[in-house]
Each structure stands twice: as structure tokens, then as C-alpha cells.
Amino acid sequence: MGVLDRFFAPSPFVKLHEHAKKVHECVELLRPLTQALLAEDYGKIEQLHNQMSKTEHEADEIKTDLRDKLAKLYFLSVGQHELSRFLAYQDDVADAAEDFAVVLLLRKTKIPTELQADFLAFVEQVIAVSEHLLGLEGELSNLAEAAFTGEEAENVLLGIAKIGEEEWNADRLGRKFARHFYSMEDKLDPITVFFFDKYCNRLSAVANNAEKTAKYLRLIVRKK
């Protein structure tokens, strides 16, 4: 990369949004994974796990490429360290989604019919948190052009607050599912309860990491 390229290279926020879309592809796989679990289609779970692993690897490749480019660019509207850290937080969302897929592979666990509605609601809300983060990422190029100030910044801050609300709803639905299955301890074997708890932890991590990414963006905006 020549000197002029370092000054006039395309905005890294375009590539950052590309990474965000790949991360959300990982999160969207939670839906068919859950459907396969409820259908007790464990072969499908293995197939979807492989797809998840491939998609998460593609996100890693985008992340590595972007980090290499960041190290060679001048005059970024945000510091290289800040962008790299934001990218790492965003990547944690995909990692947590893949962790959930891995846990599903470990045991052929069955979810009783009476628990399925609560579980599905929890999963859908986790996906919703990621969807809001992806929408927020779509505003980053405009935000950078506005030097992280003005109406664009206020709109992004409102979007970040919305992600906080959605993550709170995910926590609430996760607790509802947990209370439900713990109330059935006399009907469930301890290993099944243990795995349900793992499901809760991995799914909560997806939503929590999405919120953490958004909160770090708020710090970046507030510093400007």
C-alpha cells in the first residue's frame, strides 16, 4: 500500500459492517438449530454446527483482513485501537453463537413440550438483539462522515439504548425459561437440567456480547 493509499483508502466502516453481517449470519443459525433440537433431529444439528463453524471462520477472516488494513491506514476518524477492540467485541457475538451449537452436539437432549414455548421465545429475543446491532452497524459510515457528532450521533445513541432494552428482554425470557425448567426438577434428570443451564448461558452470552459491543460504541461516540 502506497502513501496516498494510506490517506485515501476506503472507509474501514464498510468492512466493519461486512463483518457485522457475517456475525449475524451465525446468530441467525440459532433458529434452525433450535428447531432441529425441538424436532430431535440430531443429524440436522450436526449439519448446522458445521455450517456455523464455516460461517464463524469466514467472520474471522474478515476480522483478520480488517485488522491488517487498520494497521496501515492514516487519519481514521476513530483510533486504530478503538476500532480493533470494537471488532473483537463484535466477534465475540459469533463465538458465543458457535458455542451454543457445540453444546447441542455434546448430548442428545430432549426439551419437554411444556418448556418449548419459553425456549423458543428466549431464542427469538436473542436473535432480535443481534438484529438491532446489525441495523446500528449500518449507520457507522454515516456516523464517521459526521465525525461522530450531530444528529447521526444522537440517532446511534438512541439505537444503542434500544439494544440495551432488547438485551434486558432477552435476560427476562432466559430467566423465565430457567425458572420453568428448575420447577420441573422432579421430572427431569440432573444431566438434562445441567444442559438446559448451559443453553441459557450460551444464549445469554450472544445477547450480552451484542450489548457489550453497542456499549463500547457509545464510549467511542461520547469521547468525540
C-alpha positions, -999 to +999 in steps of 0.1 A: +000+000+000+014+034-011+015+065+010-015+080-009-035+048-004-029+052+033-046+086+032-074+079+008-082+042+013-119+032+016-136+037+049-129+007+073-165+010+084-177-006+052-156-037+060-168-035+097-204-037+085-194-067+063-181-084+094-213-075+113-234-092+086-213-123+088-216-123+126-254-120+124-254-149+099-240-170+128-267-157+152-295-165+127-284-201+127-296-203+162-332-205+148-328-237+127-306-252+154-334-247+179-359-261+155-338-292+150-333-296+187-371-295+193-376-320+165-349-342+180-332-341+146-296-346+158-282-352+123-295-318+113-279-303+144-245-317+133-250-303+098-260-269+111-230-269+135-207-274+105-224-245+088-220-224+119-183-233+121-177-223+085-196-190+089-177-181+121-145-189+103-155-165+075-162-138+101-127-144+115-111-140+080-129-106+076-117-096+111-081-105+103-082-087+069-097-056+085-071-056+113-043-058+088-058-029+069-063-008+100-026-010+109-017+006+075-042+035+075-038+072+085-063+098+096-090+075+108-119+092+125-116+066+153-083+053+168-070+020+155-071+005+190-107+015+195-118+000+161-098-032+168-114-035+202-149-029+188-142-055+162-132-080+189-164-074+209-184-079+178-166-111+170-175-124+205-211-125+194-203-150+167-181-170+191-210-173+216-234-185+189-209-211+178-205-222+215-242-229+216-240-251+185-211-270+201-231-277+233-260-290+213-236-316+198-225-329+231-257-347+241-290-357+226-310-337+250-348-336+247-368-305+256-403-314+270-433-299+252-442-277+281-408-260+280-406-254+243-426-221+240-404-205+267-373-217+250-383-205+215-393-171+229-358-168+245-340-178+213-360-154+192-353-125+215-316-132+215-317-131+177-336-098+179-307-082+199-283-092+172-306-078+145-307-044+163-269-044+165-266-052+127-290-023+120-269+000+141-237-011+123-253+001+090-252+036+104-214+037+111-203+050+077-227+080+080-216+084+116-179+085+106-186+111+079-203+133+105-172+129+127-193+111+153-213+142+162-246+158+154-279+141+145-262+110+133-245+105+167-278+111+185-295+085+163-268+060+171-271+066+208-308+060+206-301+028+188-277+017+215-303+024+242-327+002+222-302-026+222-300-024+260-337-027+262-337-057+239-309-074+258-329-069+291-358-086+275-336-115+265-324-118+301-360-117+313-370-145+289-339-165+298-348-163+335-384-173+327-372-204+309-348-213+337-374-209+364-397-232+344-372-260+339-359-257+375-395-261+387-396-294+369-365-309+386-386-338+399-394-347+363-360-341+347-328-359+353-299-338+366-278-340+334-308-326+314-311-297+339-273-292+336-276-289+298-306-266+299-285-244+321-257-245+295-282-235+268-292-205+289-256-194+295-245-197+258-276-179+245-273-152+271-237-147+261-248-139+225-271-112+237-247-099+263-219-096+238-241-078+214-249-053+241-213-050+251-204-041+215-230-015+215-219+000+248-184+002+236-196+021+205-213+045+230-180+052+247-164+060+213-192+084+204-192+101+238-154+107+235-159+127+204 
